[in-house]
């Protein structure tokens, strides 16, 4: 006794929701065509990501300089970027400060005042 109305030799395919009037079934892609499409998609994605790296190299410093500090940008007291005229002036100022003699402090050798707490042993 046969309970199924489908013939056992016929392969079942998913029904098409796009081509309702043309064909009741969707034709499956061969494995070779599917692999070509997959490789092409990955190659296209890699090329797009590779193109972003050259943009980021030029845009990164500009974006970092224009972002406010609260959003992750540079703080106000950050030194200027290397290679700019401001950087050269900044380095000259740092060198001038380094060569200045340190102010003499008469109390530098005196011990720190006690805080009023006894040490715990």
NORPE-V725858 format. One record per residue. OMEGA is omega in degrees with one decimal (NA if undefined). Layout:
OMEGA
OMEGA
This chain:
-177.9
-178.3
-176.1
177.5
178.8
177.4
-175.9
-177.2
-176.5
179.2
180.0
179.4
179.1
179.3
179.5
175.7
-177.6
-175.8
-175.0
-177.7
-173.3
-174.1
-178.5
-177.6
177.5
177.6
-179.4
177.1
175.7
-178.3
-178.1
179.9
178.5
178.6
178.7
178.8
179.6
179.7
178.2
179.1
178.9
178.5
177.5
178.0
178.7
178.4
178.5
177.8
177.0
177.6
179.5
-176.2
179.4
176.6
-178.0
179.6
-178.8
-174.7
-176.3
178.8
-179.6
-178.8
-179.1
-179.8
-176.2
178.5
174.7
-176.8
-178.7
179.9
177.7
178.9
-179.6
175.7
-177.1
-175.8
178.4
178.2
-179.6
-179.1
179.1
178.4
178.3
177.6
178.2
179.3
179.2
178.2
178.5
-179.8
176.7
178.7
178.4
178.7
178.1
178.4
-179.2
-177.1
177.2
175.8
-179.4
178.2
-179.4
-179.0
-177.8
-177.0
-176.6
-178.5
-179.5
178.4
179.3
-179.8
-179.2
-178.1
179.9
178.6
176.5
177.9
179.5
179.8
NA
